Amino acid sequence: MNNRIERLINKLKENNINNILITDTYAIYYFCKKWYHPEERLVMLNVSSDGRVILYVNKLFPTEEFGPILKWYQDTDDPLSLVLEDIKGNVGVDKNLCAKFLLPLMERSDCKFILASDLIDDLRAIKDEEEINKMIKSSQVNDMAMKMMKDKLKEGISEKDMALFLKESYKALGSSEFSFDPIVAYGANGADPHHTTDESLPKDGDSIVVDMGCILDDYCSDMTRTFFYKSVSPKAKEVYNTVLAANLAGIAAVKAGRPVSDVDKAARDVIEKAGYGKYFTHRTGHFIGLETHEKGDVSFTNDRLMEVGNIFSVEPGIYLPGEIGVRIEDLVLVTEDGCKVLNSYDKDLTVIK
Protein backbone atom coordinates (compact mmCIF):
# COMPACT_ATOMS: atom_id res chain seq x y z
CA MET A 1 0.00 0.00 0.00
CA ASN A 2 1.45 3.36 -0.97
CA ASN A 3 1.79 6.37 1.30
CA ARG A 4 -0.91 8.34 -0.47
CA ILE A 5 -3.48 5.57 0.08
CA GLU A 6 -2.39 5.28 3.71
CA ARG A 7 -2.95 9.00 4.28
CA LEU A 8 -6.39 8.75 2.68
CA ILE A 9 -7.34 5.81 4.92
CA ASN A 10 -6.32 7.86 7.97
CA LYS A 11 -8.58 10.67 6.72
CA LEU A 12 -11.46 8.22 6.37
CA LYS A 13 -11.01 7.05 9.95
CA GLU A 14 -10.80 10.61 11.25
CA ASN A 15 -14.08 11.47 9.51
CA ASN A 16 -15.97 8.24 10.31
CA ILE A 17 -16.28 7.29 6.65
CA ASN A 18 -16.32 3.59 5.75
CA ASN A 19 -15.59 3.87 2.01
CA ILE A 20 -14.75 6.55 -0.49
CA LEU A 21 -15.67 6.10 -4.16
CA ILE A 22 -13.32 7.89 -6.55
CA THR A 23 -14.06 8.41 -10.24
CA ASP A 24 -12.02 11.56 -10.91
CA THR A 25 -9.33 10.33 -13.31
CA TYR A 26 -6.73 12.74 -11.88
CA ALA A 27 -7.37 11.44 -8.38
CA ILE A 28 -7.20 7.82 -9.56
CA TYR A 29 -3.84 8.60 -11.15
CA TYR A 30 -2.68 10.33 -7.96
CA PHE A 31 -3.35 7.21 -5.91
CA CYS A 32 -2.63 4.49 -8.47
CA LYS A 33 -0.19 5.99 -11.05
CA LYS A 34 -2.52 4.75 -13.80
CA TRP A 35 -4.38 6.88 -16.35
CA TYR A 36 -7.85 5.90 -17.46
CA HIS A 37 -10.11 7.60 -20.01
CA PRO A 38 -13.40 5.76 -19.44
CA GLU A 39 -15.73 8.21 -21.23
CA GLU A 40 -19.25 6.91 -20.47
CA ARG A 41 -18.06 3.75 -18.69
CA LEU A 42 -17.38 3.34 -14.99
CA VAL A 43 -13.85 3.25 -13.66
CA MET A 44 -13.97 3.60 -9.89
CA LEU A 45 -11.52 3.30 -7.03
CA ASN A 46 -13.02 2.20 -3.72
CA VAL A 47 -10.84 2.81 -0.68
CA SER A 48 -12.13 1.45 2.64
CA SER A 49 -11.23 2.51 6.15
CA ASP A 50 -10.33 -1.12 6.89
CA GLY A 51 -7.56 -0.98 4.30
CA ARG A 52 -9.20 -2.62 1.29
CA VAL A 53 -8.52 -0.94 -2.05
CA ILE A 54 -10.64 -2.05 -5.02
CA LEU A 55 -10.63 -0.85 -8.62
CA TYR A 56 -13.74 -1.53 -10.71
CA VAL A 57 -12.74 -1.46 -14.36
CA ASN A 58 -14.18 -2.48 -17.72
CA LYS A 59 -12.43 -5.33 -19.53
CA LEU A 60 -11.89 -2.92 -22.43
CA PHE A 61 -9.17 -1.28 -20.32
CA PRO A 62 -6.49 -3.96 -19.84
CA THR A 63 -4.75 -3.47 -16.51
CA GLU A 64 -1.96 -5.51 -14.98
CA GLU A 65 -2.04 -6.32 -11.28
CA PHE A 66 -0.55 -3.29 -9.55
CA GLY A 67 -1.86 -3.12 -5.98
CA PRO A 68 -5.62 -2.70 -5.71
CA ILE A 69 -7.99 -5.65 -5.95
CA LEU A 70 -9.25 -5.58 -9.54
CA LYS A 71 -12.93 -6.27 -10.16
CA TRP A 72 -13.68 -6.60 -13.84
CA TYR A 73 -16.93 -6.14 -15.71
CA GLN A 74 -17.96 -6.04 -19.36
CA ASP A 75 -20.47 -3.89 -21.19
CA THR A 76 -23.31 -6.36 -20.65
CA ASP A 77 -22.74 -6.41 -16.87
CA ASP A 78 -24.06 -4.10 -14.17
CA PRO A 79 -20.89 -2.67 -12.58
CA LEU A 80 -22.85 -1.07 -9.73
CA SER A 81 -23.77 -4.50 -8.40
CA LEU A 82 -20.06 -5.07 -7.79
CA VAL A 83 -19.75 -1.76 -5.98
CA LEU A 84 -22.81 -2.47 -3.81
CA GLU A 85 -21.14 -5.65 -2.52
CA ASP A 86 -18.25 -3.63 -1.09
CA ILE A 87 -19.76 -0.56 0.58
CA LYS A 88 -21.49 0.04 3.89
CA GLY A 89 -22.33 2.76 6.37
CA ASN A 90 -21.02 6.21 5.53
CA VAL A 91 -19.79 6.33 1.94
CA GLY A 92 -17.84 9.27 0.61
CA VAL A 93 -18.10 10.20 -3.05
CA ASP A 94 -15.97 12.55 -5.10
CA LYS A 95 -17.21 15.60 -6.99
CA ASN A 96 -16.93 13.85 -10.37
CA LEU A 97 -19.20 10.87 -9.68
CA CYS A 98 -21.89 11.05 -12.38
CA ALA A 99 -25.52 11.13 -11.35
CA LYS A 100 -26.19 8.10 -13.58
CA PHE A 101 -24.01 6.08 -11.20
CA LEU A 102 -24.66 7.87 -7.90
CA LEU A 103 -28.47 7.92 -8.02
CA PRO A 104 -28.85 4.14 -8.56
CA LEU A 105 -26.35 3.51 -5.76
CA MET A 106 -28.45 5.71 -3.46
CA GLU A 107 -31.66 3.94 -4.51
CA ARG A 108 -30.25 0.41 -4.12
CA SER A 109 -28.41 0.88 -0.84
CA ASP A 110 -29.13 2.01 2.71
CA CYS A 111 -25.71 3.67 2.92
CA LYS A 112 -25.37 7.34 3.70
CA PHE A 113 -23.58 9.10 0.84
CA ILE A 114 -21.38 12.10 1.65
CA LEU A 115 -19.52 14.49 -0.62
CA ALA A 116 -15.91 13.83 0.40
CA SER A 117 -13.81 15.43 -2.34
CA ASP A 118 -12.15 17.66 0.25
CA LEU A 119 -10.37 14.65 1.75
CA ILE A 120 -8.74 13.93 -1.60
CA ASP A 121 -8.13 17.53 -2.62
CA ASP A 122 -6.49 18.37 0.70
CA LEU A 123 -4.05 15.49 0.25
CA ARG A 124 -3.28 16.51 -3.32
CA ALA A 125 -2.64 20.11 -2.24
CA ILE A 126 0.48 19.03 -0.32
CA LYS A 127 3.00 17.90 -2.90
CA ASP A 128 5.45 15.14 -1.99
CA GLU A 129 9.10 15.12 -3.05
CA GLU A 130 8.42 13.29 -6.30
CA GLU A 131 5.72 15.77 -7.30
CA ILE A 132 7.85 18.77 -6.37
CA ASN A 133 10.74 17.54 -8.49
CA LYS A 134 8.44 17.01 -11.45
CA MET A 135 6.93 20.46 -11.12
CA ILE A 136 10.36 22.06 -10.87
CA LYS A 137 11.36 20.35 -14.12
CA SER A 138 8.10 21.31 -15.81
CA SER A 139 8.69 24.93 -14.82
CA GLN A 140 12.25 24.79 -16.09
CA VAL A 141 10.95 23.71 -19.50
CA ASN A 142 8.45 26.58 -19.35
CA ASP A 143 11.28 29.04 -18.65
CA MET A 144 13.21 27.79 -21.69
CA ALA A 145 10.12 27.98 -23.88
CA MET A 146 9.45 31.55 -22.77
CA LYS A 147 12.92 32.58 -23.93
CA MET A 148 12.26 30.93 -27.29
CA MET A 149 8.97 32.83 -27.53
CA LYS A 150 10.61 36.19 -26.81
CA ASP A 151 13.35 35.54 -29.34
CA LYS A 152 10.79 34.54 -32.00
CA LEU A 153 8.66 37.67 -31.76
CA LYS A 154 9.09 40.05 -34.67
CA GLU A 155 7.12 42.26 -37.02
CA GLY A 156 4.44 40.43 -38.98
CA ILE A 157 4.07 37.43 -36.68
CA SER A 158 0.54 37.03 -35.32
CA GLU A 159 -0.65 35.92 -31.92
CA LYS A 160 -1.75 32.61 -33.47
CA ASP A 161 1.64 32.15 -35.12
CA MET A 162 3.29 32.59 -31.73
CA ALA A 163 0.98 30.01 -30.13
CA LEU A 164 1.80 27.50 -32.87
CA PHE A 165 5.50 28.18 -32.40
CA LEU A 166 5.08 27.55 -28.66
CA LYS A 167 3.62 24.10 -29.34
CA GLU A 168 6.66 23.25 -31.48
CA SER A 169 8.98 24.63 -28.79
CA TYR A 170 7.46 22.47 -26.07
CA LYS A 171 7.76 19.40 -28.25
CA ALA A 172 11.44 20.14 -28.89
CA LEU A 173 11.96 20.50 -25.13
CA GLY A 174 10.36 17.14 -24.34
CA SER A 175 6.92 18.24 -23.16
CA SER A 176 3.86 16.25 -24.16
CA GLU A 177 1.30 19.04 -24.48
CA PHE A 178 -0.03 22.39 -23.26
CA SER A 179 -1.32 22.48 -19.69
CA PHE A 180 -3.91 24.98 -21.01
CA ASP A 181 -4.50 26.89 -24.24
CA PRO A 182 -1.81 29.58 -24.23
CA ILE A 183 -2.70 33.26 -24.21
CA VAL A 184 -0.72 35.54 -26.50
CA ALA A 185 -2.25 39.02 -26.39
CA TYR A 186 -0.96 42.12 -28.17
CA GLY A 187 -1.80 45.66 -27.09
CA ALA A 188 -5.44 46.23 -26.15
CA ASN A 189 -6.08 42.46 -26.40
CA GLY A 190 -4.02 42.11 -23.24
CA ALA A 191 -6.66 44.07 -21.32
CA ASP A 192 -8.79 40.90 -21.51
CA PRO A 193 -7.25 38.48 -18.96
CA HIS A 194 -8.63 35.50 -20.90
CA HIS A 195 -8.19 36.80 -24.43
CA THR A 196 -8.57 34.20 -27.18
CA THR A 197 -5.42 34.31 -29.29
CA ASP A 198 -6.19 35.63 -32.78
CA GLU A 199 -4.59 36.98 -35.97
CA SER A 200 -3.55 40.33 -34.44
CA LEU A 201 -0.07 41.63 -35.30
CA PRO A 202 2.24 43.54 -32.94
CA LYS A 203 2.38 47.33 -33.17
CA ASP A 204 4.88 49.83 -31.81
CA GLY A 205 4.17 50.41 -28.11
CA ASP A 206 2.07 47.27 -27.61
CA SER A 207 2.25 45.30 -24.41
CA ILE A 208 2.60 41.60 -25.17
CA VAL A 209 1.11 39.27 -22.58
CA VAL A 210 2.27 35.66 -22.83
CA ASP A 211 0.54 33.24 -20.43
CA MET A 212 1.71 29.68 -21.05
CA GLY A 213 2.27 26.27 -19.52
CA CYS A 214 3.13 22.71 -20.43
CA ILE A 215 2.75 19.20 -19.06
CA LEU A 216 5.92 17.28 -18.32
CA ASP A 217 5.81 13.85 -16.66
CA ASP A 218 2.10 14.45 -15.98
CA TYR A 219 2.62 17.70 -14.02
CA CYS A 220 1.65 21.19 -15.12
CA SER A 221 3.55 24.44 -15.33
CA ASP A 222 2.12 27.94 -15.69
CA MET A 223 3.84 31.30 -16.11
CA THR A 224 3.07 34.74 -17.49
CA ARG A 225 5.43 37.42 -18.67
CA THR A 226 4.65 40.76 -20.30
CA PHE A 227 6.96 42.36 -22.85
CA PHE A 228 6.73 45.57 -24.87
CA TYR A 229 7.17 45.86 -28.62
CA LYS A 230 9.67 48.44 -29.95
CA SER A 231 8.86 51.08 -27.30
CA VAL A 232 7.16 51.59 -23.94
CA SER A 233 5.27 54.70 -22.84
CA PRO A 234 5.78 56.28 -19.40
CA LYS A 235 2.27 55.15 -18.39
CA ALA A 236 2.89 51.60 -19.53
CA LYS A 237 6.18 51.56 -17.65
CA GLU A 238 4.39 52.71 -14.49
CA VAL A 239 1.80 49.96 -14.90
CA TYR A 240 4.48 47.34 -15.45
CA ASN A 241 6.52 48.39 -12.42
CA THR A 242 3.38 48.38 -10.27
CA VAL A 243 2.49 44.83 -11.32
CA LEU A 244 6.06 43.67 -10.75
CA ALA A 245 6.03 45.18 -7.25
CA ALA A 246 2.70 43.43 -6.57
CA ASN A 247 4.11 40.11 -7.79
CA LEU A 248 7.13 40.45 -5.52
CA ALA A 249 4.99 41.53 -2.54
CA GLY A 250 2.72 38.52 -3.02
CA ILE A 251 5.70 36.18 -3.13
CA ALA A 252 7.17 37.77 0.00
CA ALA A 253 3.89 37.08 1.84
CA VAL A 254 4.09 33.32 1.27
CA LYS A 255 4.66 31.76 4.70
CA ALA A 256 3.58 28.38 6.07
CA GLY A 257 0.97 28.80 8.79
CA ARG A 258 -0.38 32.08 7.43
CA PRO A 259 -3.69 32.39 5.52
CA VAL A 260 -3.54 32.14 1.75
CA SER A 261 -5.47 35.42 1.70
CA ASP A 262 -2.32 37.18 2.94
CA VAL A 263 -0.78 36.67 -0.50
CA ASP A 264 -3.74 38.22 -2.30
CA LYS A 265 -3.84 41.14 0.14
CA ALA A 266 -0.11 41.87 -0.23
CA ALA A 267 -0.30 41.94 -4.02
CA ARG A 268 -3.62 43.79 -4.18
CA ASP A 269 -2.52 46.47 -1.70
CA VAL A 270 0.37 47.47 -3.98
CA ILE A 271 -1.93 47.88 -6.97
CA GLU A 272 -4.61 49.71 -5.02
CA LYS A 273 -2.11 52.16 -3.51
CA ALA A 274 -0.87 52.95 -7.01
CA GLY A 275 -4.44 53.86 -8.01
CA TYR A 276 -5.11 50.87 -10.26
CA GLY A 277 -7.20 48.74 -7.88
CA LYS A 278 -10.30 48.61 -10.07
CA TYR A 279 -8.18 47.32 -12.95
CA PHE A 280 -7.00 44.25 -11.05
CA THR A 281 -10.05 42.16 -11.86
CA HIS A 282 -9.23 38.61 -10.76
CA ARG A 283 -7.85 36.62 -7.85
CA THR A 284 -4.10 36.58 -7.35
CA GLY A 285 -3.56 32.91 -8.11
CA HIS A 286 -4.59 29.26 -8.07
CA PHE A 287 -3.24 25.94 -6.85
CA ILE A 288 -1.67 23.67 -9.46
CA GLY A 289 -0.29 20.14 -9.89
CA LEU A 290 -1.65 17.33 -12.06
CA GLU A 291 -4.25 19.90 -13.14
CA THR A 292 -3.60 23.52 -14.00
CA HIS A 293 -6.36 24.64 -11.64
CA GLU A 294 -6.68 22.47 -8.55
CA LYS A 295 -8.77 23.08 -5.47
CA GLY A 296 -7.74 26.27 -3.75
CA ASP A 297 -7.41 29.82 -4.97
CA VAL A 298 -5.25 32.72 -3.88
CA SER A 299 -7.98 35.22 -3.04
CA PHE A 300 -9.08 37.46 -0.17
CA THR A 301 -11.78 34.91 0.76
CA ASN A 302 -9.43 31.95 1.22
CA ASP A 303 -8.42 31.76 4.88
CA ARG A 304 -6.93 28.29 4.54
CA LEU A 305 -3.48 28.18 6.12
CA MET A 306 -0.56 27.69 3.78
CA GLU A 307 1.27 24.39 4.31
CA VAL A 308 4.73 23.20 3.36
CA GLY A 309 4.35 21.48 -0.01
CA ASN A 310 1.61 23.73 -1.40
CA ILE A 311 2.28 25.01 -4.91
CA PHE A 312 0.29 27.88 -6.33
CA SER A 313 0.58 30.82 -8.70
CA VAL A 314 1.12 34.48 -7.84
CA GLU A 315 -0.17 36.44 -10.84
CA PRO A 316 -1.36 39.99 -10.25
CA GLY A 317 -2.31 42.08 -13.26
CA ILE A 318 -3.56 45.47 -14.39
CA TYR A 319 -5.92 45.66 -17.37
CA LEU A 320 -6.67 49.04 -18.95
CA PRO A 321 -9.58 48.61 -21.43
CA GLY A 322 -8.69 49.67 -24.94
CA GLU A 323 -5.05 50.22 -24.00
CA ILE A 324 -2.84 47.51 -22.52
CA GLY A 325 -2.70 44.62 -20.11
CA VAL A 326 0.16 43.59 -17.85
CA ARG A 327 0.37 40.35 -15.87
CA ILE A 328 3.38 38.72 -14.22
CA GLU A 329 3.01 35.17 -12.91
CA ASP A 330 5.26 32.76 -11.08
CA LEU A 331 4.64 29.42 -9.39
CA VAL A 332 5.75 29.21 -5.77
CA LEU A 333 6.37 26.25 -3.47
CA VAL A 334 5.69 26.82 0.22
CA THR A 335 8.75 25.83 2.27
CA GLU A 336 9.70 25.78 5.94
CA ASP A 337 11.27 29.24 5.71
CA GLY A 338 9.06 30.97 3.13
CA CYS A 339 8.87 29.81 -0.45
CA LYS A 340 10.81 28.70 -3.49
CA VAL A 341 9.92 30.39 -6.78
CA LEU A 342 9.80 27.70 -9.47
CA ASN A 343 10.27 30.12 -12.36
CA SER A 344 13.61 31.74 -13.06
CA TYR A 345 12.80 33.63 -16.25
CA ASP A 346 13.71 37.32 -15.94
CA LYS A 347 11.03 39.81 -14.87
CA ASP A 348 12.83 43.06 -15.67
CA LEU A 349 10.91 45.30 -18.08
CA THR A 350 11.88 44.13 -21.57
CA VAL A 351 11.35 45.99 -24.83
CA ILE A 352 11.61 43.80 -27.92
CA LYS A 353 13.16 45.84 -30.74
C-alpha positions as CSV (number, residue, x, y, z in Angstrom):
1,M,0.0,0.0,0.0
2,N,1.5,3.4,-1.0
3,N,1.8,6.4,1.3
4,R,-0.9,8.3,-0.5
5,I,-3.5,5.6,0.1
6,E,-2.4,5.3,3.7
7,R,-2.9,9.0,4.3
8,L,-6.4,8.7,2.7
9,I,-7.3,5.8,4.9
10,N,-6.3,7.9,8.0
11,K,-8.6,10.7,6.7
12,L,-11.5,8.2,6.4
13,K,-11.0,7.0,10.0
14,E,-10.8,10.6,11.3
15,N,-14.1,11.5,9.5
16,N,-16.0,8.2,10.3
17,I,-16.3,7.3,6.6
18,N,-16.3,3.6,5.7
19,N,-15.6,3.9,2.0
20,I,-14.7,6.6,-0.5
21,L,-15.7,6.1,-4.2
22,I,-13.3,7.9,-6.6
23,T,-14.1,8.4,-10.2
24,D,-12.0,11.6,-10.9
25,T,-9.3,10.3,-13.3
26,Y,-6.7,12.7,-11.9
27,A,-7.4,11.4,-8.4
28,I,-7.2,7.8,-9.6
29,Y,-3.8,8.6,-11.1
30,Y,-2.7,10.3,-8.0
31,F,-3.4,7.2,-5.9
32,C,-2.6,4.5,-8.5
33,K,-0.2,6.0,-11.0
34,K,-2.5,4.8,-13.8
35,W,-4.4,6.9,-16.4
36,Y,-7.9,5.9,-17.5
37,H,-10.1,7.6,-20.0
38,P,-13.4,5.8,-19.4
39,E,-15.7,8.2,-21.2
40,E,-19.2,6.9,-20.5
41,R,-18.1,3.7,-18.7
42,L,-17.4,3.3,-15.0
43,V,-13.9,3.3,-13.7
44,M,-14.0,3.6,-9.9
45,L,-11.5,3.3,-7.0
46,N,-13.0,2.2,-3.7
47,V,-10.8,2.8,-0.7
48,S,-12.1,1.4,2.6
49,S,-11.2,2.5,6.1
50,D,-10.3,-1.1,6.9
51,G,-7.6,-1.0,4.3
52,R,-9.2,-2.6,1.3
53,V,-8.5,-0.9,-2.0
54,I,-10.6,-2.1,-5.0
55,L,-10.6,-0.8,-8.6
56,Y,-13.7,-1.5,-10.7
57,V,-12.7,-1.5,-14.4
58,N,-14.2,-2.5,-17.7
59,K,-12.4,-5.3,-19.5
60,L,-11.9,-2.9,-22.4
61,F,-9.2,-1.3,-20.3
62,P,-6.5,-4.0,-19.8
63,T,-4.7,-3.5,-16.5
64,E,-2.0,-5.5,-15.0
65,E,-2.0,-6.3,-11.3
66,F,-0.5,-3.3,-9.6
67,G,-1.9,-3.1,-6.0
68,P,-5.6,-2.7,-5.7
69,I,-8.0,-5.7,-6.0
70,L,-9.3,-5.6,-9.5
71,K,-12.9,-6.3,-10.2
72,W,-13.7,-6.6,-13.8
73,Y,-16.9,-6.1,-15.7
74,Q,-18.0,-6.0,-19.4
75,D,-20.5,-3.9,-21.2
76,T,-23.3,-6.4,-20.7
77,D,-22.7,-6.4,-16.9
78,D,-24.1,-4.1,-14.2
79,P,-20.9,-2.7,-12.6
80,L,-22.8,-1.1,-9.7
81,S,-23.8,-4.5,-8.4
82,L,-20.1,-5.1,-7.8
83,V,-19.8,-1.8,-6.0
84,L,-22.8,-2.5,-3.8
85,E,-21.1,-5.7,-2.5
86,D,-18.3,-3.6,-1.1
87,I,-19.8,-0.6,0.6
88,K,-21.5,0.0,3.9
89,G,-22.3,2.8,6.4
90,N,-21.0,6.2,5.5
91,V,-19.8,6.3,1.9
92,G,-17.8,9.3,0.6
93,V,-18.1,10.2,-3.0
94,D,-16.0,12.6,-5.1
95,K,-17.2,15.6,-7.0
96,N,-16.9,13.8,-10.4
97,L,-19.2,10.9,-9.7
98,C,-21.9,11.0,-12.4
99,A,-25.5,11.1,-11.4
100,K,-26.2,8.1,-13.6
101,F,-24.0,6.1,-11.2
102,L,-24.7,7.9,-7.9
103,L,-28.5,7.9,-8.0
104,P,-28.8,4.1,-8.6
105,L,-26.3,3.5,-5.8
106,M,-28.5,5.7,-3.5
107,E,-31.7,3.9,-4.5
108,R,-30.3,0.4,-4.1
109,S,-28.4,0.9,-0.8
110,D,-29.1,2.0,2.7
111,C,-25.7,3.7,2.9
112,K,-25.4,7.3,3.7
113,F,-23.6,9.1,0.8
114,I,-21.4,12.1,1.7
115,L,-19.5,14.5,-0.6
116,A,-15.9,13.8,0.4
117,S,-13.8,15.4,-2.3
118,D,-12.2,17.7,0.2
119,L,-10.4,14.6,1.8
120,I,-8.7,13.9,-1.6
121,D,-8.1,17.5,-2.6
122,D,-6.5,18.4,0.7
123,L,-4.1,15.5,0.3
124,R,-3.3,16.5,-3.3
125,A,-2.6,20.1,-2.2
126,I,0.5,19.0,-0.3
127,K,3.0,17.9,-2.9
128,D,5.5,15.1,-2.0
129,E,9.1,15.1,-3.0
130,E,8.4,13.3,-6.3
131,E,5.7,15.8,-7.3
132,I,7.9,18.8,-6.4
133,N,10.7,17.5,-8.5
134,K,8.4,17.0,-11.5
135,M,6.9,20.5,-11.1
136,I,10.4,22.1,-10.9
137,K,11.4,20.3,-14.1
138,S,8.1,21.3,-15.8
139,S,8.7,24.9,-14.8
140,Q,12.3,24.8,-16.1
141,V,10.9,23.7,-19.5
142,N,8.5,26.6,-19.4
143,D,11.3,29.0,-18.6
144,M,13.2,27.8,-21.7
145,A,10.1,28.0,-23.9
146,M,9.5,31.5,-22.8
147,K,12.9,32.6,-23.9
148,M,12.3,30.9,-27.3
149,M,9.0,32.8,-27.5
150,K,10.6,36.2,-26.8
151,D,13.4,35.5,-29.3
152,K,10.8,34.5,-32.0
153,L,8.7,37.7,-31.8
154,K,9.1,40.1,-34.7
155,E,7.1,42.3,-37.0
156,G,4.4,40.4,-39.0
157,I,4.1,37.4,-36.7
158,S,0.5,37.0,-35.3
159,E,-0.6,35.9,-31.9
160,K,-1.8,32.6,-33.5
161,D,1.6,32.2,-35.1
162,M,3.3,32.6,-31.7
163,A,1.0,30.0,-30.1
164,L,1.8,27.5,-32.9
165,F,5.5,28.2,-32.4
166,L,5.1,27.6,-28.7
167,K,3.6,24.1,-29.3
168,E,6.7,23.3,-31.5
169,S,9.0,24.6,-28.8
170,Y,7.5,22.5,-26.1
171,K,7.8,19.4,-28.3
172,A,11.4,20.1,-28.9
173,L,12.0,20.5,-25.1
174,G,10.4,17.1,-24.3
175,S,6.9,18.2,-23.2
176,S,3.9,16.2,-24.2
177,E,1.3,19.0,-24.5
178,F,0.0,22.4,-23.3
179,S,-1.3,22.5,-19.7
180,F,-3.9,25.0,-21.0
181,D,-4.5,26.9,-24.2
182,P,-1.8,29.6,-24.2
183,I,-2.7,33.3,-24.2
184,V,-0.7,35.5,-26.5
185,A,-2.3,39.0,-26.4
186,Y,-1.0,42.1,-28.2
187,G,-1.8,45.7,-27.1
188,A,-5.4,46.2,-26.1
189,N,-6.1,42.5,-26.4
190,G,-4.0,42.1,-23.2
191,A,-6.7,44.1,-21.3
192,D,-8.8,40.9,-21.5
193,P,-7.2,38.5,-19.0
194,H,-8.6,35.5,-20.9
195,H,-8.2,36.8,-24.4
196,T,-8.6,34.2,-27.2
197,T,-5.4,34.3,-29.3
198,D,-6.2,35.6,-32.8
199,E,-4.6,37.0,-36.0
200,S,-3.5,40.3,-34.4
201,L,-0.1,41.6,-35.3
202,P,2.2,43.5,-32.9
203,K,2.4,47.3,-33.2
204,D,4.9,49.8,-31.8
205,G,4.2,50.4,-28.1
206,D,2.1,47.3,-27.6
207,S,2.3,45.3,-24.4
208,I,2.6,41.6,-25.2
209,V,1.1,39.3,-22.6
210,V,2.3,35.7,-22.8
211,D,0.5,33.2,-20.4
212,M,1.7,29.7,-21.1
213,G,2.3,26.3,-19.5
214,C,3.1,22.7,-20.4
215,I,2.7,19.2,-19.1
216,L,5.9,17.3,-18.3
217,D,5.8,13.9,-16.7
218,D,2.1,14.4,-16.0
219,Y,2.6,17.7,-14.0
220,C,1.7,21.2,-15.1
221,S,3.6,24.4,-15.3
222,D,2.1,27.9,-15.7
223,M,3.8,31.3,-16.1
224,T,3.1,34.7,-17.5
225,R,5.4,37.4,-18.7
226,T,4.7,40.8,-20.3
227,F,7.0,42.4,-22.9
228,F,6.7,45.6,-24.9
229,Y,7.2,45.9,-28.6
230,K,9.7,48.4,-30.0
231,S,8.9,51.1,-27.3
232,V,7.2,51.6,-23.9
233,S,5.3,54.7,-22.8
234,P,5.8,56.3,-19.4
235,K,2.3,55.2,-18.4
236,A,2.9,51.6,-19.5
237,K,6.2,51.6,-17.7
238,E,4.4,52.7,-14.5
239,V,1.8,50.0,-14.9
240,Y,4.5,47.3,-15.5
241,N,6.5,48.4,-12.4
242,T,3.4,48.4,-10.3
243,V,2.5,44.8,-11.3
244,L,6.1,43.7,-10.7
245,A,6.0,45.2,-7.3
246,A,2.7,43.4,-6.6
247,N,4.1,40.1,-7.8
248,L,7.1,40.4,-5.5
249,A,5.0,41.5,-2.5
250,G,2.7,38.5,-3.0
251,I,5.7,36.2,-3.1
252,A,7.2,37.8,0.0
253,A,3.9,37.1,1.8
254,V,4.1,33.3,1.3
255,K,4.7,31.8,4.7
256,A,3.6,28.4,6.1
257,G,1.0,28.8,8.8
258,R,-0.4,32.1,7.4
259,P,-3.7,32.4,5.5
260,V,-3.5,32.1,1.8
261,S,-5.5,35.4,1.7
262,D,-2.3,37.2,2.9
263,V,-0.8,36.7,-0.5
264,D,-3.7,38.2,-2.3
265,K,-3.8,41.1,0.1
266,A,-0.1,41.9,-0.2
267,A,-0.3,41.9,-4.0
268,R,-3.6,43.8,-4.2
269,D,-2.5,46.5,-1.7
270,V,0.4,47.5,-4.0
271,I,-1.9,47.9,-7.0
272,E,-4.6,49.7,-5.0
273,K,-2.1,52.2,-3.5
274,A,-0.9,52.9,-7.0
275,G,-4.4,53.9,-8.0
276,Y,-5.1,50.9,-10.3
277,G,-7.2,48.7,-7.9
278,K,-10.3,48.6,-10.1
279,Y,-8.2,47.3,-13.0
280,F,-7.0,44.2,-11.1
281,T,-10.0,42.2,-11.9
282,H,-9.2,38.6,-10.8
283,R,-7.9,36.6,-7.9
284,T,-4.1,36.6,-7.3
285,G,-3.6,32.9,-8.1
286,H,-4.6,29.3,-8.1
287,F,-3.2,25.9,-6.8
288,I,-1.7,23.7,-9.5
289,G,-0.3,20.1,-9.9
290,L,-1.7,17.3,-12.1
291,E,-4.2,19.9,-13.1
292,T,-3.6,23.5,-14.0
293,H,-6.4,24.6,-11.6
294,E,-6.7,22.5,-8.6
295,K,-8.8,23.1,-5.5
296,G,-7.7,26.3,-3.7
297,D,-7.4,29.8,-5.0
298,V,-5.3,32.7,-3.9
299,S,-8.0,35.2,-3.0
300,F,-9.1,37.5,-0.2
301,T,-11.8,34.9,0.8
302,N,-9.4,31.9,1.2
303,D,-8.4,31.8,4.9
304,R,-6.9,28.3,4.5
305,L,-3.5,28.2,6.1
306,M,-0.6,27.7,3.8
307,E,1.3,24.4,4.3
308,V,4.7,23.2,3.4
309,G,4.4,21.5,0.0
310,N,1.6,23.7,-1.4
311,I,2.3,25.0,-4.9
312,F,0.3,27.9,-6.3
313,S,0.6,30.8,-8.7
314,V,1.1,34.5,-7.8
315,E,-0.2,36.4,-10.8
316,P,-1.4,40.0,-10.3
317,G,-2.3,42.1,-13.3
318,I,-3.6,45.5,-14.4
319,Y,-5.9,45.7,-17.4
320,L,-6.7,49.0,-18.9
321,P,-9.6,48.6,-21.4
322,G,-8.7,49.7,-24.9
323,E,-5.0,50.2,-24.0
324,I,-2.8,47.5,-22.5
325,G,-2.7,44.6,-20.1
326,V,0.2,43.6,-17.8
327,R,0.4,40.4,-15.9
328,I,3.4,38.7,-14.2
329,E,3.0,35.2,-12.9
330,D,5.3,32.8,-11.1
331,L,4.6,29.4,-9.4
332,V,5.8,29.2,-5.8
333,L,6.4,26.3,-3.5
334,V,5.7,26.8,0.2
335,T,8.8,25.8,2.3
336,E,9.7,25.8,5.9
337,D,11.3,29.2,5.7
338,G,9.1,31.0,3.1
339,C,8.9,29.8,-0.4
340,K,10.8,28.7,-3.5
341,V,9.9,30.4,-6.8
342,L,9.8,27.7,-9.5
343,N,10.3,30.1,-12.4
344,S,13.6,31.7,-13.1
345,Y,12.8,33.6,-16.2
346,D,13.7,37.3,-15.9
347,K,11.0,39.8,-14.9
348,D,12.8,43.1,-15.7
349,L,10.9,45.3,-18.1
350,T,11.9,44.1,-21.6
351,V,11.4,46.0,-24.8
352,I,11.6,43.8,-27.9
353,K,13.2,45.8,-30.7
